[in-house]
């Protein structure tokens, strides 16, 4: 059973919580992605042609892309709730 959407306006606390959930996770994720890219670049230039390291960095990149997609979806839903 689905419940109809409430027609009451959001309180300031609710709107602030939605704003935090819409904007903070992408900012944190960008910081983590930047750190991972810098660390990967340093490792790959220090130890070039290491098959294990190349595979590890590739797997980490795929995992980070999946996390970025889910974080974007999470933030998008909170951003829609603000409207």
N, CA, C and O atoms as CSV, one atom per row, in Angstrom:
chain,resi,resn,atom,element,x,y,z
A,1,UNK,N,N,0.843,-1.163,0.000
A,1,UNK,CA,C,0.000,0.000,0.000
A,1,UNK,C,C,0.896,1.236,0.000
A,1,UNK,O,O,1.806,1.346,0.822
A,2,UNK,N,N,0.648,2.139,-0.893
A,2,UNK,CA,C,1.438,3.362,-0.950
A,2,UNK,C,C,0.718,4.470,-0.206
A,2,UNK,O,O,-0.511,4.543,-0.193
A,3,UNK,N,N,1.499,5.318,0.404
A,3,UNK,CA,C,0.943,6.436,1.151
A,3,UNK,C,C,1.042,7.694,0.301
A,3,UNK,O,O,2.062,7.916,-0.350
A,4,UNK,N,N,0.011,8.514,0.297
A,4,UNK,CA,C,0.093,9.748,-0.487
A,4,UNK,C,C,1.137,10.689,0.103
A,4,UNK,O,O,1.400,10.673,1.306
A,5,UNK,N,N,1.716,11.492,-0.748
A,5,UNK,CA,C,2.720,12.444,-0.292
A,5,UNK,C,C,2.069,13.504,0.588
A,5,UNK,O,O,0.934,13.917,0.351
A,6,UNK,N,N,2.787,13.924,1.579
A,6,UNK,CA,C,2.275,14.948,2.484
A,6,UNK,C,C,2.271,16.302,1.780
A,6,UNK,O,O,3.171,16.614,1.001
A,7,UNK,N,N,1.255,17.091,2.065
A,7,UNK,CA,C,1.176,18.421,1.461
A,7,UNK,C,C,1.703,19.489,2.405
A,7,UNK,O,O,1.738,20.668,2.051
A,8,UNK,N,N,2.111,19.090,3.600
A,8,UNK,CA,C,2.658,20.061,4.542
A,8,UNK,C,C,4.047,20.496,4.088
A,8,UNK,O,O,4.818,19.675,3.589
A,9,UNK,N,N,4.372,21.765,4.252
A,9,UNK,CA,C,5.728,22.200,3.887
A,9,UNK,C,C,6.759,21.623,4.862
A,9,UNK,O,O,6.444,21.297,6.007
A,10,UNK,N,N,7.971,21.509,4.385
A,10,UNK,CA,C,9.043,20.994,5.231
A,10,UNK,C,C,9.415,22.016,6.299
A,10,UNK,O,O,9.376,23.225,6.070
A,11,UNK,N,N,9.772,21.504,7.458
A,11,UNK,CA,C,10.299,22.401,8.486
A,11,UNK,C,C,11.727,22.779,8.103
A,11,UNK,O,O,12.319,22.170,7.211
A,12,UNK,N,N,12.273,23.777,8.772
A,12,UNK,CA,C,13.652,24.184,8.481
A,12,UNK,C,C,14.635,23.054,8.768
A,12,UNK,O,O,15.595,22.861,8.023
A,13,UNK,N,N,14.399,22.316,9.836
A,13,UNK,CA,C,15.291,21.210,10.183
A,13,UNK,C,C,15.247,20.121,9.113
A,13,UNK,O,O,16.285,19.568,8.749
A,14,UNK,N,N,14.055,19.811,8.611
A,14,UNK,CA,C,13.937,18.799,7.560
A,14,UNK,C,C,14.608,19.262,6.271
A,14,UNK,O,O,15.307,18.485,5.621
A,15,UNK,N,N,14.401,20.515,5.903
A,15,UNK,CA,C,15.020,21.044,4.685
A,15,UNK,C,C,16.542,21.058,4.813
A,15,UNK,O,O,17.248,20.738,3.857
A,16,UNK,N,N,17.047,21.428,5.987
A,16,UNK,CA,C,18.499,21.427,6.191
A,16,UNK,C,C,19.066,20.016,6.115
A,16,UNK,O,O,20.143,19.811,5.556
A,17,UNK,N,N,18.352,19.042,6.671
A,17,UNK,CA,C,18.809,17.653,6.616
A,17,UNK,C,C,18.848,17.153,5.172
A,17,UNK,O,O,19.792,16.470,4.776
A,18,UNK,N,N,17.830,17.492,4.390
A,18,UNK,CA,C,17.822,17.088,2.982
A,18,UNK,C,C,18.951,17.771,2.218
A,18,UNK,O,O,19.566,17.160,1.344
A,19,UNK,N,N,19.227,19.036,2.542
A,19,UNK,CA,C,20.324,19.745,1.885
A,19,UNK,C,C,21.663,19.081,2.202
A,19,UNK,O,O,22.496,18.896,1.315
A,20,UNK,N,N,21.860,18.729,3.454
A,20,UNK,CA,C,23.110,18.064,3.848
A,20,UNK,C,C,23.241,16.735,3.117
A,20,UNK,O,O,24.319,16.410,2.619
A,21,UNK,N,N,22.157,15.961,3.045
A,21,UNK,CA,C,22.204,14.665,2.367
A,21,UNK,C,C,22.311,14.802,0.858
A,21,UNK,O,O,22.720,13.857,0.184
A,22,UNK,N,N,21.955,15.955,0.316
A,22,UNK,CA,C,22.056,16.157,-1.128
A,22,UNK,C,C,23.444,16.633,-1.540
A,22,UNK,O,O,23.909,16.296,-2.629
A,23,UNK,N,N,24.112,17.407,-0.694
A,23,UNK,CA,C,25.368,18.032,-1.111
A,23,UNK,C,C,26.621,17.477,-0.441
A,23,UNK,O,O,27.688,17.496,-1.055
A,24,UNK,N,N,26.535,16.991,0.775
A,24,UNK,CA,C,27.730,16.526,1.472
A,24,UNK,C,C,28.301,15.214,0.913
A,24,UNK,O,O,29.513,15.144,0.709
A,25,UNK,N,N,27.499,14.172,0.655
A,25,UNK,CA,C,28.093,12.930,0.134
A,25,UNK,C,C,28.861,13.108,-1.181
A,25,UNK,O,O,29.944,12.539,-1.320
A,26,UNK,N,N,28.343,13.880,-2.160
A,26,UNK,CA,C,29.156,14.072,-3.368
A,26,UNK,C,C,30.468,14.810,-3.098
A,26,UNK,O,O,31.480,14.515,-3.733
A,27,UNK,N,N,30.464,15.760,-2.169
A,27,UNK,CA,C,31.701,16.469,-1.849
A,27,UNK,C,C,32.718,15.542,-1.194
A,27,UNK,O,O,33.903,15.585,-1.524
A,28,UNK,N,N,32.262,14.711,-0.273
A,28,UNK,CA,C,33.160,13.745,0.365
A,28,UNK,C,C,33.679,12.754,-0.675
A,28,UNK,O,O,34.862,12.411,-0.678
A,29,UNK,N,N,32.791,12.299,-1.553
A,29,UNK,CA,C,33.199,11.349,-2.587
A,29,UNK,C,C,34.233,11.962,-3.526
A,29,UNK,O,O,35.180,11.282,-3.922
A,30,UNK,N,N,34.072,13.225,-3.887
A,30,UNK,CA,C,35.069,13.881,-4.736
A,30,UNK,C,C,36.428,13.931,-4.046
A,30,UNK,O,O,37.456,13.722,-4.689
A,31,UNK,N,N,36.440,14.202,-2.755
A,31,UNK,CA,C,37.699,14.194,-2.017
A,31,UNK,C,C,38.344,12.820,-1.996
A,31,UNK,O,O,39.557,12.694,-2.165
A,32,UNK,N,N,37.538,11.796,-1.788
A,32,UNK,CA,C,38.061,10.424,-1.776
A,32,UNK,C,C,38.558,10.027,-3.167
A,32,UNK,O,O,39.621,9.420,-3.293
A,33,UNK,N,N,37.798,10.364,-4.206
A,33,UNK,CA,C,38.228,10.052,-5.570
A,33,UNK,C,C,39.541,10.750,-5.906
A,33,UNK,O,O,40.431,10.147,-6.504
A,34,UNK,N,N,39.663,12.016,-5.524
A,34,UNK,CA,C,40.898,12.756,-5.777
A,34,UNK,C,C,42.073,12.090,-5.070
A,34,UNK,O,O,43.145,11.939,-5.655
A,35,UNK,N,N,41.877,11.692,-3.821
A,35,UNK,CA,C,42.940,11.020,-3.067
A,35,UNK,C,C,43.325,9.692,-3.708
A,35,UNK,O,O,44.507,9.357,-3.788
A,36,UNK,N,N,42.326,8.934,-4.167
A,36,UNK,CA,C,42.605,7.644,-4.811
A,36,UNK,C,C,43.353,7.824,-6.125
A,36,UNK,O,O,44.259,7.051,-6.438
A,37,UNK,N,N,42.981,8.834,-6.888
A,37,UNK,CA,C,43.669,9.089,-8.160
A,37,UNK,C,C,45.122,9.477,-7.907
A,37,UNK,O,O,46.023,8.986,-8.587
A,38,UNK,N,N,45.352,10.348,-6.942
A,38,UNK,CA,C,46.726,10.758,-6.621
A,38,UNK,C,C,47.542,9.562,-6.122
A,38,UNK,O,O,48.683,9.372,-6.544
A,39,UNK,N,N,46.966,8.760,-5.230
A,39,UNK,CA,C,47.680,7.590,-4.712
A,39,UNK,C,C,47.972,6.588,-5.826
A,39,UNK,O,O,49.064,6.023,-5.881
A,40,UNK,N,N,47.005,6.365,-6.709
A,40,UNK,CA,C,47.213,5.428,-7.818
A,40,UNK,C,C,48.287,5.937,-8.765
A,40,UNK,O,O,49.126,5.165,-9.230
A,41,UNK,N,N,48.266,7.228,-9.053
A,41,UNK,CA,C,49.288,7.793,-9.938
A,41,UNK,C,C,50.677,7.655,-9.322
A,41,UNK,O,O,51.638,7.329,-10.019
A,42,UNK,N,N,50.783,7.901,-8.027
A,42,UNK,CA,C,52.080,7.754,-7.359
A,42,UNK,C,C,52.558,6.305,-7.377
A,42,UNK,O,O,53.728,6.037,-7.652
A,43,UNK,N,N,51.656,5.373,-7.083
A,43,UNK,CA,C,52.046,3.960,-7.075
A,43,UNK,C,C,52.412,3.461,-8.467
A,43,UNK,O,O,53.390,2.732,-8.631
A,44,UNK,N,N,51.632,3.852,-9.464
A,44,UNK,CA,C,51.901,3.358,-10.814
A,44,UNK,C,C,53.167,3.961,-11.408
A,44,UNK,O,O,53.811,3.324,-12.242
A,45,UNK,N,N,53.540,5.166,-11.004
A,45,UNK,CA,C,54.799,5.729,-11.500
A,45,UNK,C,C,55.993,5.207,-10.712
A,45,UNK,O,O,57.103,5.144,-11.240
A,46,UNK,N,N,55.775,4.831,-9.447
A,46,UNK,CA,C,56.865,4.285,-8.641
A,46,UNK,C,C,57.161,2.838,-9.015
A,46,UNK,O,O,58.322,2.438,-9.092
A,47,UNK,N,N,56.112,2.056,-9.247
A,47,UNK,CA,C,56.263,0.638,-9.594
A,47,UNK,C,C,55.616,0.371,-10.952
A,47,UNK,O,O,54.547,-0.237,-11.004
A,48,UNK,N,N,56.230,0.808,-12.047
A,48,UNK,CA,C,55.603,0.593,-13.360
A,48,UNK,C,C,55.653,-0.882,-13.773
A,48,UNK,O,O,56.540,-1.632,-13.364
A,49,UNK,N,N,54.701,-1.261,-14.574
A,49,UNK,CA,C,54.626,-2.617,-15.149
A,49,UNK,C,C,54.530,-3.717,-14.099
A,49,UNK,O,O,55.053,-4.812,-14.309
A,50,UNK,N,N,53.884,-3.453,-12.997
A,50,UNK,CA,C,53.635,-4.474,-11.988
A,50,UNK,C,C,52.214,-4.990,-12.205
A,50,UNK,O,O,51.254,-4.269,-11.935
A,51,UNK,N,N,52.062,-6.235,-12.693
A,51,UNK,CA,C,50.721,-6.728,-13.038
A,51,UNK,C,C,49.738,-6.709,-11.865
A,51,UNK,O,O,48.572,-6.356,-12.044
A,52,UNK,N,N,50.194,-7.083,-10.678
A,52,UNK,CA,C,49.290,-7.094,-9.526
A,52,UNK,C,C,48.796,-5.687,-9.217
A,52,UNK,O,O,47.609,-5.486,-8.956
A,53,UNK,N,N,49.692,-4.726,-9.244
A,53,UNK,CA,C,49.323,-3.349,-8.927
A,53,UNK,C,C,48.387,-2.773,-9.982
A,53,UNK,O,O,47.443,-2.056,-9.647
A,54,UNK,N,N,48.636,-3.076,-11.242
A,54,UNK,CA,C,47.759,-2.592,-12.317
A,54,UNK,C,C,46.362,-3.181,-12.152
A,54,UNK,O,O,45.370,-2.468,-12.303
A,55,UNK,N,N,46.273,-4.467,-11.846
A,55,UNK,CA,C,44.974,-5.099,-11.615
A,55,UNK,C,C,44.274,-4.544,-10.392
A,55,UNK,O,O,43.060,-4.342,-10.400
A,56,UNK,N,N,45.043,-4.297,-9.338
A,56,UNK,CA,C,44.472,-3.729,-8.116
A,56,UNK,C,C,43.910,-2.335,-8.370
A,56,UNK,O,O,42.810,-2.019,-7.915
A,57,UNK,N,N,44.646,-1.506,-9.084
A,57,UNK,CA,C,44.189,-0.146,-9.385
A,57,UNK,C,C,42.963,-0.194,-10.291
A,57,UNK,O,O,42.034,0.595,-10.113
A,58,UNK,N,N,42.948,-1.108,-11.259
A,58,UNK,CA,C,41.786,-1.230,-12.148
A,58,UNK,C,C,40.548,-1.674,-11.366
A,58,UNK,O,O,39.460,-1.137,-11.572
A,59,UNK,N,N,40.708,-2.644,-10.478
A,59,UNK,CA,C,39.573,-3.101,-9.667
A,59,UNK,C,C,39.089,-1.994,-8.731
A,59,UNK,O,O,37.885,-1.811,-8.554
A,60,UNK,N,N,40.018,-1.265,-8.140
A,60,UNK,CA,C,39.637,-0.154,-7.260
A,60,UNK,C,C,38.901,0.929,-8.042
A,60,UNK,O,O,37.957,1.530,-7.530
A,61,UNK,N,N,39.325,1.178,-9.269
A,61,UNK,CA,C,38.657,2.194,-10.094
A,61,UNK,C,C,37.227,1.783,-10.419
A,61,UNK,O,O,36.321,2.617,-10.398
A,62,UNK,N,N,37.018,0.515,-10.718
A,62,UNK,CA,C,35.665,0.036,-11.019
A,62,UNK,C,C,34.776,0.139,-9.780
A,62,UNK,O,O,33.624,0.564,-9.869
A,63,UNK,N,N,35.314,-0.248,-8.634
A,63,UNK,CA,C,34.541,-0.145,-7.389
A,63,UNK,C,C,34.203,1.311,-7.092
A,63,UNK,O,O,33.080,1.612,-6.687
A,64,UNK,N,N,35.149,2.209,-7.284
A,64,UNK,CA,C,34.893,3.631,-7.025
A,64,UNK,C,C,33.849,4.189,-7.984
A,64,UNK,O,O,33.056,5.043,-7.587
A,65,UNK,N,N,33.825,3.734,-9.230
A,65,UNK,CA,C,32.797,4.188,-10.167
A,65,UNK,C,C,31.412,3.718,-9.736
A,65,UNK,O,O,30.439,4.462,-9.855
A,66,UNK,N,N,31.320,2.495,-9.241
A,66,UNK,CA,C,30.034,1.988,-8.751
A,66,UNK,C,C,29.587,2.788,-7.525
A,66,UNK,O,O,28.418,3.157,-7.415
A,67,UNK,N,N,30.512,3.052,-6.613
A,67,UNK,CA,C,30.185,3.849,-5.429
A,67,UNK,C,C,29.764,5.258,-5.840
A,67,UNK,O,O,28.832,5.816,-5.260
A,68,UNK,N,N,30.433,5.833,-6.825
A,68,UNK,CA,C,30.072,7.171,-7.303
A,68,UNK,C,C,28.670,7.178,-7.902
A,68,UNK,O,O,27.915,8.129,-7.701
A,69,UNK,N,N,28.319,6.128,-8.633
A,69,UNK,CA,C,26.981,6.056,-9.227
A,69,UNK,C,C,25.907,5.967,-8.146
A,69,UNK,O,O,24.887,6.651,-8.229
A,70,UNK,N,N,26.127,5.134,-7.139
A,70,UNK,CA,C,25.142,5.018,-6.061
A,70,UNK,C,C,25.058,6.301,-5.226
A,70,UNK,O,O,23.977,6.686,-4.781
A,71,UNK,N,N,26.189,6.950,-5.020
A,71,UNK,CA,C,26.177,8.214,-4.279
A,71,UNK,C,C,25.438,9.288,-5.061
A,71,UNK,O,O,24.691,10.075,-4.479
A,72,UNK,N,N,25.638,9.330,-6.370
A,72,UNK,CA,C,24.919,10.300,-7.196
A,72,UNK,C,C,23.418,10.040,-7.153
A,72,UNK,O,O,22.627,10.980,-7.082
A,73,UNK,N,N,23.026,8.783,-7.194
A,73,UNK,CA,C,21.606,8.439,-7.115
A,73,UNK,C,C,21.027,8.833,-5.753
A,73,UNK,O,O,19.925,9.376,-5.678
A,74,UNK,N,N,21.765,8.562,-4.692
A,74,UNK,CA,C,21.347,8.931,-3.334
A,74,UNK,C,C,21.157,10.444,-3.217
A,74,UNK,O,O,20.139,10.910,-2.705
A,75,UNK,N,N,22.136,11.202,-3.694
A,75,UNK,CA,C,22.052,12.664,-3.619
A,75,UNK,C,C,20.937,13.196,-4.508
A,75,UNK,O,O,20.266,14.164,-4.151
A,76,UNK,N,N,20.736,12.573,-5.656
A,76,UNK,CA,C,19.676,13.007,-6.573
A,76,UNK,C,C,18.295,12.862,-5.927
A,76,UNK,O,O,17.449,13.748,-6.052
A,77,UNK,N,N,18.076,11.753,-5.245
A,77,UNK,CA,C,16.785,11.550,-4.581
A,77,UNK,C,C,16.561,12.585,-3.472
A,77,UNK,O,O,15.450,13.089,-3.308
A,78,UNK,N,N,17.603,12.896,-2.722
A,78,UNK,CA,C,17.455,13.918,-1.686
A,78,UNK,C,C,17.260,15.299,-2.302
A,78,UNK,O,O,16.529,16.129,-1.762
A,79,UNK,N,N,17.915,15.538,-3.433
A,79,UNK,CA,C,17.740,16.825,-4.113
A,79,UNK,C,C,16.308,16.962,-4.642
A,79,UNK,O,O,15.734,18.050,-4.603
A,80,UNK,N,N,15.736,15.870,-5.132
A,80,UNK,CA,C,14.346,15.911,-5.600
A,80,UNK,C,C,13.381,16.183,-4.454
A,80,UNK,O,O,12.367,16.856,-4.642
A,81,UNK,N,N,13.687,15.665,-3.272
A,81,UNK,CA,C,12.821,15.899,-2.118
A,81,UNK,C,C,12.826,17.360,-1.677
A,81,UNK,O,O,11.892,17.816,-1.017
A,82,UNK,N,N,13.875,18.089,-2.040
A,82,UNK,CA,C,13.938,19.506,-1.673
A,82,UNK,C,C,12.996,20.361,-2.509
A,82,UNK,O,O,12.626,21.460,-2.096
A,83,UNK,N,N,12.609,19.875,-3.665
A,83,UNK,CA,C,11.756,20.673,-4.554
A,83,UNK,C,C,10.345,20.723,-4.082
A,83,UNK,O,O,9.503,21.355,-4.721
